[in-house]
Amino acid sequence: MGTIPLLVDTKWLAAHLDDPDLRILDSTTNVIRESGKPDRVVAERAKFEEGHIPGAQFVDLQAELSDPDSHLNFTAPSAEDFARAIERFGISDHSRVVVYGTGSVWWATRVWWLFRLFGFDNAALLDGGWKAWTDEYRPIETGPGRRYERGHFTVRPQRPLVADKNDVLKAIGDGASCTINALAPAIHTGAAPSPYGRQGHIKGSVNVPGLALIDPVSNRFVPLAEIEQIFRDAGALDRKQVISYCGGGITATATAFALALLGRPDSLVYDGSLHEWAPDESLPMETS
């Protein structure tokens, strides 16, 4: 059926719902934070069963598409584990995949980024997600979601799209690199308490909040010209290397997705992000 754009709208998806090679994934997730307790990851399967796009399946990002042996949430799995998990959704090498969510866009961009990380380029995001779909009164299904025959997904080596803490350290003060914090401005500056440990941001990093890329009313990405200006103002577009981070490698994938829309699919995501960096007193942070 050919390739799929990085970003599809509701009209496109509605027209292709019956395509035999199309697979739709809802990756809605929430993180519940309580003082003094570890973050609790909630996969919103129950909400999915209350209503979802026809033909969609629910993917549990933490349980199905993350490394089960990592001490951090949402760490990228091995190529073998990713392929096995994706096959269960009926996804094969020839499939086209659309990912969406019912809340923040970055839960969907995380799944898109994992597909790209493992060499699959026929995955897209539904612009506006569930909100855009329901705002237009398009058809919905209820229940556990459609089941498909197991797919055949080739195990591919991981692309060089992941940064570790040593890569981030080397980027500090490197004029060829731009390190971007995708968290809210108040967390970046240290004005607000950080749920990740030390306040502030990785030394030398600039702030491009994930929310700045999304229209707050429609939940769609802002126009491409506006996205380009945001990254130009941040100094990212004239750098050889861009590394994005956030709290746990989720919101940072929205940055990676937006850069891909601008023709920069080679940006890196610091998968450990502040969950790894902030507790380590040897790694430099700053405020303001």
C-alpha positions, 0 to 999 in steps of 0.5 A: 500500500506504500509509505505513510506520512509522518503525520496523518490527519483524521480525514486520511485515517477515516479513509484508510480504516479498512486497508488490510495493511493498516494497524492502529495503536493507542498508547495512552499512559499516565504517570501517578506521582505521590510524595515519597513514593516511586512513580506509578505507571498506569496504562489506560486500557480501561479508557481504551475499552470505553471507546477507541478508533475502529480497528485500534489495539491498545499497547501497554508502553511500559509492560510491552515496549520497554526493557523489563530489566531496567531500573528506570521506567520506559527504557527502550527494549532490545530489538528482539523483544521489540519485534516479538511484542510488535508481532503480537499486534499483527504488525509485519514488515509491510504494515503501515502503523498509526499511533495515537493517544487520548492525552499528551501527544508524547505517549504516541511519539514514544511508540513512533520513535521506537519503531524508527529506532528499530528500523521501521519507517512506516509508522505515523502519528494521528495529528490531534489524537483521540480528541481530534477524532471525537471532536469530529464525531467520527465512529468509535468502537468499544471493548478490548480492541481488534485481534489480528493474526500474528505478524512477521516483523524483522529484527533490525539492529538499533539505529544510532538514535539513543544518547547515553549520559556520556554522550550528553556530557560530551555535548556540554560546551560543544558548539556542534551540539544542541541539548534540548530539555523538553520539560516545562519552563518552570522545571527547566529554570528550577523555579518549580520543584522537580520530581526527578531529584535536583532542580534545574536542567542539564548544564548548557541545555536549552528549553523547548517545552513539548507543549510549545509544539502542540496547539492547546485547543485542538491538540494538533501540532502547531504549523510547521513554520512555527515549529521551525522557528521554535527550533531555530530560536533554540539554536538547534537547526544549525547544529550537527547534533541535537540531543533531547531529554526530559524526565524519562525519555517520553516527552523528548520523543515529541521533540524528535518527532517535530525535528523529523517533520523538519527533515532532521530524523537523526536527532538523539533522545537521551533515554535515561533523561533526568531520572538517571541524570538528576540523582547523580551528583557527579553530573552537572546541572544548573538553574535559571 
